[in-house]
């Protein structure tokens, strides 16, 4: 990695309008690069701190998939298990079909499995008012639990038969409920006991629907019209946290750069952290590098999400064809990002990881420009 080029690029983002950023790169457990800049507040009175907290949104999915695969390692769960085995509400879910303008509900060609959930091929959508969600929130208010709300998601039909398409969705929220059933623990308690505490991740936890009172949280911003020069402050909301009791496996966590870097480093180093704690087996990390998509599904992640050159496996994108996008990165690197622009990249072959944090919603520039640039700079020769 060319550190001078990386630093120059990051600093150019501030000039372009980004309020702040933080980057940590590790190789074989060693921090080989750390650079941050900008301010954690719109008034520019608080330089971004080393332990600044951020809403991580969909980077939560990496942790949820780690939890799922820990249970697979223990023989308590299989990716080929039917979701209805653990969540009976999903046993009788229907599929929406439309023929000649006529909508009907049909039985799925195949039951939803854990493999469908982890690879976003379940047929679910990302409608936060889906099915009975609003009903459960109305009935139980902020006491509505993860299990209650996930069960309610089964009241609405699937948009397609499981396994036949790719659609980014609430699938990982459902996976979190499965973790609760299989482990017998509340989802957040499971993560704390089996991921956060072992790795020393002391600044990670579940957000609330509103987080203005969370100490150390970076102010959240919103990008108008996708223009990085038109960024304004917004409230510190996490709309994916459906209630104060709900724990979203798809988008519910807050964390800091260093905490997340501990996890990314552990996964990139075969499942063992810098402190020696093992959270995954090397063969499980190898499974993270497998692509589960083909046919329509593979075309859809590229066309609908702009992830050209990539496939998608256990909750993360996997680089399949660097030449297709002119990338210097090696095939097999994997990772994911979040709705406020943060990113994690893991390279298990080279034991290399990068974590990038920012806190701007609706910033398409992050995914289309910043993230690909960081990937290329990570492999830039000195």
PyMOL commands that set and color helices and strands:
alter all, ss='L'
color gray80, all
select helices_A, chain A and resi 3-16+57-73+83-85+88-90+114-118+133-143+146-153+171-183+187-199+224-226+257-268+282-288+295-305+322-325+364-378
alter helices_A, ss='H'
color red, helices_A
select strands_A, chain A and resi 20-27+30-38+53-55+94-99+102-107+205-206+220-223+231-234+253-256+310-312+317-319+334-337+343-347+352-357+360-361
alter strands_A, ss='S'
color yellow, strands_A
deselect
rebuild
show_as cartoon
